[in-house]
């Protein structure tokens, strides 16, 4: 057996909009692809394939702040797979509602950038192991990753690395890092970015997000040293099979 196998955990993604399974292209609500699968049945298939964790995004919550899909997320958490979920977490009450619904880890995005002291307090109160910090970036002209907020619409002018330093000091260990130029494109992940993350922060678990188009991309990500990867569209479109991700998701 390859000693590197299973270092990379593949986390299937389910994005919910109006109760339906969808994918957006580069986060654009005007470019939505809807899929016919029932979200709970789809999650069960992922669990049966050996996936250890599911990534769920409440797109209605992200857009409006209202937890429209919370009952579905609660159903997903009951099937026996760990669920990390986010979308519109703007206060502690919303965070707690997800955890109370059975979510293992809440994914916090924009507010973690805009209100660092507040979110640092949440980590202390909830526990850093119950939170994943979502960092959405685009590469600047100098090649450095810039943080974005509010559904990728707002550039902050802030670099990624000081934010990671801040939350590591607060006890955080997991970061979901999305290169928005790759999201939903199936054109391959930003390998240099994730290699830098893994090398610069060996004490942290970075989750790659955006661009996975097939098995070759997973193998390339594995070589970067990244811990985990989220993939949605490649699975939904059949570019990745459940048999292919099983070798990354289950000890063998």
Residue pairs with C-beta under 8 A, 6 or more apart in sequence:
1 252
4 222
4 223
5 222
5 247
5 248
5 252
6 247
6 248
6 250
6 251
6 252
7 222
7 225
7 227
8 218
8 221
8 222
8 226
8 227
8 228
8 229
8 248
9 52
9 53
9 227
9 228
9 229
9 248
9 249
10 51
10 218
10 228
10 229
10 231
10 245
10 248
10 249
11 51
11 52
11 53
11 54
11 55
11 84
11 207
11 228
11 229
11 230
11 231
12 43
12 46
12 51
12 54
12 55
12 230
12 231
12 232
12 235
12 245
13 54
13 55
13 56
13 57
13 209
13 230
13 231
13 232
13 235
14 21
14 39
14 42
14 43
14 54
14 55
14 56
14 57
14 76
14 232
15 21
15 22
15 23
15 24
15 56
15 57
15 59
15 232
16 22
16 39
16 56
16 57
16 58
16 59
16 60
16 69
16 72
16 73
16 87
17 32
17 34
17 59
17 60
18 60
18 68
19 39
19 68
19 69
19 72
20 34
20 35
20 39
21 34
21 35
21 37
21 38
21 39
21 42
21 236
22 32
22 33
22 34
22 35
22 59
23 32
23 33
23 35
23 184
23 232
23 233
23 236
24 31
24 32
24 33
24 59
24 183
24 184
25 31
25 33
25 183
25 184
25 185
26 152
26 180
26 181
26 183
26 184
26 185
27 151
27 152
27 180
27 183
27 184
29 59
29 63
31 184
33 233
35 236
37 236
39 72
39 75
39 76
40 72
40 75
40 76
40 79
43 54
43 76
43 79
43 81
44 79
45 242
46 54
46 81
46 235
46 242
47 54
47 79
47 80
47 81
49 242
49 243
49 245
49 246
49 249
49 250
50 245
50 246
50 249
50 250
51 81
51 245
51 249
52 81
52 82
52 249
52 250
53 81
53 82
53 83
53 84
53 104
53 228
54 76
54 81
54 82
54 83
54 84
55 84
55 85
55 107
55 176
55 230
55 232
56 73
56 76
56 83
56 84
56 85
56 86
56 103
57 85
57 86
57 87
57 107
58 67
58 68
58 69
58 70
58 73
58 85
58 86
58 87
58 88
59 87
60 66
60 67
60 68
60 69
60 87
60 88
61 67
61 68
61 69
61 87
61 88
61 89
61 94
62 86
62 87
62 88
62 151
63 88
63 151
64 88
65 88
65 90
65 94
66 88
67 88
67 94
67 97
67 98
69 87
70 97
70 98
70 101
73 83
73 85
73 98
73 101
73 102
73 103
74 101
74 102
76 83
77 83
77 101
77 102
77 103
77 104
78 102
82 104
82 105
83 102
83 103
83 104
83 105
84 103
84 104
84 105
84 106
84 107
84 132
85 98
85 103
85 105
85 106
85 107
86 98
86 106
86 107
86 108
86 109
86 132
86 134
87 107
88 94
89 95
89 98
89 106
89 107
89 108
89 109
89 111
90 110
90 111
92 122
92 125
92 126
95 106
95 108
95 122
95 126
95 131
96 126
98 106
99 106
99 126
99 130
104 130
105 129
105 130
105 131
105 132
105 174
106 126
106 130
106 131
106 132
107 131
107 132
107 134
107 176
108 119
108 122
108 131
108 132
108 133
108 134
109 134
109 135
109 136
109 149
110 149
110 150
111 118
111 119
112 119
112 133
112 134
112 135
112 163
112 167
113 135
113 147
113 149
113 156
113 158
113 163
114 149
116 163
116 166
116 167
119 133
119 167
120 166
120 167
120 170
122 131
123 131
123 167
123 170
123 171
123 172
124 170
124 171
128 170
128 171
128 172
128 173
129 173
131 172
131 174
132 174
132 175
132 176
132 207
133 163
133 167
133 172
133 174
133 175
133 176
134 175
134 176
134 178
135 147
135 160
135 163
135 164
135 175
135 176
135 177
135 178
136 147
136 148
136 149
136 152
136 178
136 180
137 145
137 146
137 147
137 148
137 160
137 177
137 178
137 179
137 180
137 193
138 145
138 146
138 148
138 152
138 155
138 179
138 180
138 181
139 145
139 146
139 179
139 181
139 190
139 193
140 146
144 159
144 160
145 159
145 160
145 161
145 179
145 193
146 155
146 156
146 157
146 158
146 159
146 160
147 156
147 158
147 159
147 160
147 163
148 154
148 155
148 156
148 180
149 156
152 180
160 177
161 200
164 175
164 201
164 204
167 175
168 201
168 203
168 204
172 204
173 203
173 204
173 205
174 204
174 205
174 206
174 207
175 197
175 204
175 205
175 206
175 207
176 207
176 209
176 230
177 193
177 194
177 197
177 206
177 207
177 208
177 209
178 209
178 210
179 189
179 190
179 193
179 209
179 210
179 211
180 210
181 190
181 210
182 188
182 189
182 190
182 210
182 211
183 209
183 210
183 211
184 210
184 233
185 210
185 211
185 213
186 211
186 212
186 213
186 214
186 233
186 234
186 237
186 239
187 211
187 213
188 211
188 212
188 213
188 217
188 220
189 208
189 210
189 211
189 212
189 217
189 220
189 221
189 229
190 210
190 211
191 220
191 221
191 224
194 206
194 208
194 221
194 224
194 226
195 224
195 225
195 226
197 204
197 206
197 226
198 206
198 224
198 225
198 226
198 227
199 225
202 225
205 227
205 228
206 226
206 227
206 228
207 226
207 227
207 228
207 229
207 230
208 221
208 226
208 228
208 229
208 230
209 229
209 230
211 217
212 218
212 221
212 229
212 231
212 234
212 240
213 234
213 239
214 234
214 239
214 240
215 240
215 244
217 234
218 229
218 231
218 240
218 244
218 245
218 248
221 229
222 248
231 240
231 245
233 239
234 240
235 242
235 245
